[in-house]
């Protein structure tokens, strides 16, 4: 087995989402060190340092991982979608499109309702509460925990809820205005501000990958930093045995995902059935039972197992629905009969004998 450095092992362990974040981190700072005990310490920023504005060393604390802060945003988004779906289901029996004209305002109202019972009362969003994370007032420079001020809570609501509402409602607002030079100038100014805000958000996210704090521009502007609401017993360590096991499993899963579409399951099934099927009977008995086998095969499609619709045959004694056999032969030019493994010679309709019986009245 080819030996790999701890950096390569940790990079292979991460999922595709983690790799994107780790690439940005690798560009700005060193990779995590490896302990002498054989464990890998997950990357995080230094816990110590000086308190801002005081010049005194701050108390050592476990910093919140970058992925934990991003997971909190994902949980918040999932909760907002769940609340909106439940709210919209209350109007499913009303006229269709009833909520469409007021959808941005209703979403903003529900987001403000969530903000009132999460950030305003607990200084933490719903996703942060699930991960035992909360906001602290980092702009005050206090060494101990200090909750968010009223100004910071209102500012965070304005930067999140207000920004989303303006982005969703701006298009319809400019459509209602008369098409004059002032409306066009206002729309261009709004587009310019939106582009500048996105560029600033990108730069802030790169800085977040480097430092591990302030994932959004609003948090940096308001001086809000995430920290654990409960004391953490020890930093999160990953054993090399666990890493190797995960590497082996993920590699095997990716190999199966790549290999399975290339396997012809019908041919494999036919080969297995032919391998374990009993030997053919004598020619005399086969000739005697040919009519019975054909009549039995005509009652079941060889692909779907139902009564054959527009029965067709491919040259062997089995019958298929027209759409079943046509779809499989178009998808696979090397299609073989799943029952006997015979190759497709010609797709032709099956001619069934019809017996006429005299109906006599007693």
C-alpha positions in Angstrom: 0.0 0.0 0.0 1.3 3.4 -0.9 2.1 5.5 2.1 0.5 8.9 2.4 1.3 11.9 4.5 -1.2 13.0 7.2 -2.1 16.0 5.1 -3.1 13.7 2.1 -5.1 11.4 4.4 -7.1 14.2 5.9 -7.7 15.7 2.5 -9.0 12.4 1.2 -11.2 11.9 4.2 -13.2 15.1 3.7 -16.3 15.2 1.6 -16.7 17.4 -1.5 -18.1 20.3 0.5 -15.3 20.2 3.1 -12.7 20.1 0.3 -13.9 23.4 -1.0 -13.5 25.0 2.4 -10.2 23.3 3.0 -8.7 24.6 -0.3 -9.3 28.1 0.8 -7.8 27.4 4.2 -4.7 25.8 2.7 -4.0 28.9 0.6 -3.7 31.1 3.7 -2.4 29.1 6.6 -0.7 25.9 7.5 -2.4 22.5 7.7 -3.1 21.1 11.2 -0.3 19.5 13.0 -0.1 15.8 13.8 0.2 14.8 17.4 2.8 12.3 18.6 0.1 10.0 19.8 -1.0 9.3 16.2 -4.2 11.4 16.1 -5.0 14.2 13.8 -6.3 17.5 15.3 -9.0 19.1 13.2 -8.1 22.6 11.9 -9.1 25.5 14.0 -7.8 28.9 14.9 -5.8 29.6 18.0 -7.8 29.6 21.1 -5.5 32.1 22.9 -4.5 35.6 22.0 -5.2 39.1 23.2 -8.6 40.5 23.9 -9.5 43.2 21.4 -8.9 46.7 22.7 -7.4 45.6 26.0 -4.0 44.2 25.3 -4.5 41.5 27.9 -4.4 37.8 27.1 -7.8 36.3 26.8 -9.0 33.2 28.4 -8.3 30.0 26.5 -11.5 28.6 24.9 -12.4 26.1 22.2 -13.1 28.0 19.0 -16.1 27.0 16.9 -15.1 25.1 13.8 -15.8 26.6 10.4 -18.0 23.7 9.3 -20.1 24.1 12.4 -20.8 27.7 11.7 -21.8 26.9 8.1 -23.9 24.0 9.2 -25.9 26.4 11.4 -26.8 28.5 8.4 -27.9 25.3 6.6 -30.2 24.4 9.5 -31.6 27.9 9.6 -32.4 27.7 5.9 -34.1 24.3 6.3 -36.2 25.6 9.2 -37.4 28.6 7.2 -38.4 26.4 4.2 -40.2 24.0 6.6 -42.2 26.9 8.2 -43.0 28.4 4.8 -44.2 25.0 3.4 -46.4 24.5 6.5 -47.8 28.0 6.1 -48.5 27.6 2.4 -50.3 24.3 3.0 -52.9 26.2 5.1 -54.1 27.9 1.8 -53.9 24.8 -0.5 -57.7 24.7 -0.8 -58.0 28.4 -1.7 -57.7 29.9 -5.1 -54.4 29.0 -6.7 -51.9 31.9 -6.7 -53.5 33.6 -3.8 -50.2 34.1 -1.9 -48.0 34.9 -4.9 -48.5 38.7 -4.9 -47.6 38.9 -1.2 -45.0 36.1 -1.0 -42.0 38.3 -0.2 -43.8 40.1 2.6 -45.2 36.9 4.1 -41.7 35.3 4.0 -40.3 38.3 5.7 -43.0 38.2 8.4 -42.3 34.6 9.1 -38.5 35.2 9.3 -39.1 38.1 11.7 -41.3 35.8 13.8 -38.4 33.3 14.0 -35.9 36.1 14.7 -38.1 37.3 17.6 -38.0 33.9 19.4 -34.4 32.9 18.6 -32.0 35.8 18.1 -33.8 38.4 20.0 -34.5 36.3 23.0 -31.5 33.9 23.1 -28.8 35.6 21.1 -28.6 32.6 18.8 -30.4 31.3 15.7 -32.3 28.0 15.6 -29.5 26.2 13.9 -26.9 27.6 16.3 -29.0 26.4 19.3 -29.1 22.9 17.9 -25.3 22.9 17.6 -24.8 24.6 21.0 -23.5 27.8 19.5 -24.5 31.4 20.3 -23.5 34.9 19.4 -21.3 37.1 21.6 -20.7 40.8 21.4 -17.1 40.9 20.2 -17.2 44.6 19.5 -17.3 45.4 23.2 -13.9 43.9 23.9 -15.0 42.1 27.0 -13.0 39.1 28.1 -16.1 37.2 29.4 -19.2 36.4 27.5 -21.5 39.3 26.7 -24.8 38.8 24.9 -25.8 40.7 21.8 -27.0 44.3 22.3 -30.4 45.5 21.2 -28.7 47.5 18.4 -26.9 44.4 17.1 -30.1 42.3 17.1 -32.0 44.9 15.2 -29.1 45.3 12.8 -28.9 41.6 12.2 -32.6 41.4 11.4 -32.3 44.4 9.0 -29.2 42.9 7.2 -30.8 39.4 6.8 -34.6 39.8 6.6 -34.5 43.2 5.0 -31.9 42.3 2.4 -33.8 39.2 1.3 -37.1 41.1 1.0 -35.5 43.9 -1.0 -33.8 41.3 -3.3 -37.1 39.6 -4.0 -39.3 42.7 -4.3 -36.9 45.0 -6.2 -37.9 43.7 -9.6 -41.6 44.2 -9.2 -41.0 47.6 -7.5 -39.2 49.0 -10.6 -41.8 47.5 -12.9 -44.5 49.7 -11.3 -42.4 52.8 -11.6 -42.7 54.9 -14.8 -40.1 54.1 -17.4 -38.2 57.4 -17.1 -34.5 58.2 -16.5 -34.8 58.3 -12.7 -36.2 54.8 -12.6 -33.5 53.5 -14.8 -30.8 55.3 -12.8 -32.2 53.8 -9.5 -32.3 50.3 -11.0 -28.7 50.6 -12.2 -27.6 52.0 -8.8 -29.3 49.0 -7.1 -27.6 46.6 -9.4 -24.3 48.2 -8.7 -24.8 48.0 -5.0 -25.8 44.4 -5.3 -22.7 43.6 -7.2 -20.4 45.4 -4.7 -22.2 43.6 -1.8 -21.6 40.2 -3.4 -17.9 41.0 -4.0 -17.5 42.1 -0.4 -19.2 38.9 0.8 -16.8 36.8 -1.3 -13.8 38.6 0.2 -15.3 38.3 3.7 -15.8 34.5 3.1 -12.2 34.1 2.1 -11.2 35.9 5.2 -13.5 33.6 7.2 -11.7 30.6 5.7 -8.4 32.0 6.9 -9.4 33.3 10.4 -12.3 31.1 11.3 -14.6 33.9 12.4 -17.3 36.2 10.9 -18.7 34.0 8.1 -21.0 36.7 6.8 -20.5 40.4 6.2 -23.3 41.4 8.5 -21.6 39.6 11.5 -18.3 41.3 10.7 -20.0 44.7 10.4 -21.9 44.3 13.7 -19.1 42.7 15.6 -20.8 39.3 16.3 -18.7 36.2 16.9 -19.9 32.7 17.4 -18.9 30.7 20.4 -20.0 27.5 22.2 -22.8 28.0 24.7 -21.7 25.0 26.6 -18.1 24.2 27.7 -16.4 21.7 25.4 -14.6 18.9 27.2 -11.8 18.4 24.7 -10.9 19.3 21.1 -12.3 16.9 18.5 -9.7 14.3 17.5 -9.8 11.8 14.7 -7.9 8.5 15.0 -5.9 7.2 12.1 -7.8 3.9 12.2 -11.1 5.7 11.8 -9.6 7.7 8.9 -8.3 4.6 7.1 -11.7 2.9 7.5 -13.5 5.9 6.1 -11.1 6.2 3.2 -11.6 2.5 2.3 -15.4 2.7 2.5 -15.7 6.0 0.5 -13.3 4.6 -2.1 -15.3 1.4 -2.4 -18.6 3.3 -2.6 -17.2 5.6 -5.4 -16.0 2.6 -7.3 -19.4 0.9 -7.1 -21.1 4.1 -8.2 -18.8 4.2 -11.3 -19.0 0.5 -12.0 -22.7 -0.4 -11.6 -24.0 1.7 -14.7 -21.5 -0.2 -16.9 -22.9 -3.7 -15.9 -25.6 -5.2 -18.0 -27.9 -6.6 -15.4 -30.2 -8.4 -17.8 -27.2 -10.4 -19.3 -25.9 -11.1 -15.8 -29.3 -12.4 -14.7 -29.8 -14.5 -17.8 -26.3 -16.0 -17.3 -27.1 -16.9 -13.7 -30.4 -18.4 -14.6 -28.9 -20.5 -17.4 -26.1 -21.7 -15.0 -28.5 -23.0 -12.4 -31.4 -24.1 -14.7 -32.0 -27.8 -15.1 -30.7 -29.5 -18.2 -32.9 -29.6 -21.3 -35.2 -32.5 -21.8 -35.0 -34.9 -24.7 -36.0 -33.7 -28.1 -39.1 -35.9 -28.1 -40.4 -34.6 -24.8 -39.5 -31.0 -25.9 -41.5 -31.5 -29.1 -44.5 -32.8 -27.2 -44.5 -30.0 -24.7 -43.7 -27.2 -27.2 -47.4 -26.2 -27.6 -47.9 -26.1 -23.9 -44.8 -24.0 -23.3 -45.7 -21.5 -26.0 -49.2 -21.1 -24.6 -47.8 -20.6 -21.1 -45.2 -18.0 -22.3 -47.9 -16.1 -24.1 -49.6 -15.4 -20.8 -46.7 -13.4 -19.2 -44.3 -10.8 -20.5 -40.7 -11.8 -20.1 -39.7 -8.3 -18.8 -42.5 -6.8 -16.8 -44.2 -10.1 -15.8 -47.7 -8.9 -16.6 -50.1 -10.0 -19.3 -48.4 -9.0 -22.6 -49.8 -6.0 -24.3 -49.4 -6.2 -28.1 -47.3 -9.4 -27.7 -44.1 -9.6 -29.7 -41.3 -12.1 -29.9 -37.5 -11.8 -30.6 -37.1 -15.3 -32.2 -37.1 -17.4 -29.1 -40.1 -19.0 -27.4 -40.8 -16.1 -25.0 -43.2 -13.2 -25.5 -42.9 -9.6 -24.5 -45.0 -6.4 -24.5 -44.3 -4.3 -27.5 -43.2 -1.2 -25.5 -41.1 -3.3 -23.1 -39.1 -5.1 -25.8 -38.9 -2.0 -28.0 -37.6 0.2 -25.2 -35.0 -2.3 -24.1 -33.7 -3.0 -27.6 -33.3 0.8 -28.3 -31.5 1.3 -25.0 -29.2 -1.7 -25.4 -28.3 -2.9 -28.9 -26.8 -6.1 -27.4 -30.0 -7.0 -25.6 -30.7 -10.6 -25.0 -33.7 -12.5 -23.7 -33.7 -12.4 -19.9 -35.3 -15.8 -19.7 -33.1 -17.9 -22.0 -30.3 -15.5 -23.1 -31.1 -15.7 -26.8 -30.0 -12.7 -28.9 -32.5 -10.5 -30.7 -32.9 -11.6 -34.3 -36.1 -9.8 -35.2 -38.9 -8.2 -33.3 -42.2 -9.4 -34.7 -45.7 -9.7 -33.5 -46.9 -13.1 -32.2 -49.6 -14.8 -34.1 -51.8 -16.6 -31.6 -54.2 -19.4 -32.8 -57.8 -18.6 -32.3 -60.2 -21.5 -31.8 -63.8 -21.1 -32.6 -66.3 -23.0 -30.6 -69.9 -23.7 -31.6 -72.4 -22.3 -29.2 -75.3 -24.6 -29.0 -78.4 -23.9 -27.1 -79.9 -26.7 -25.2 
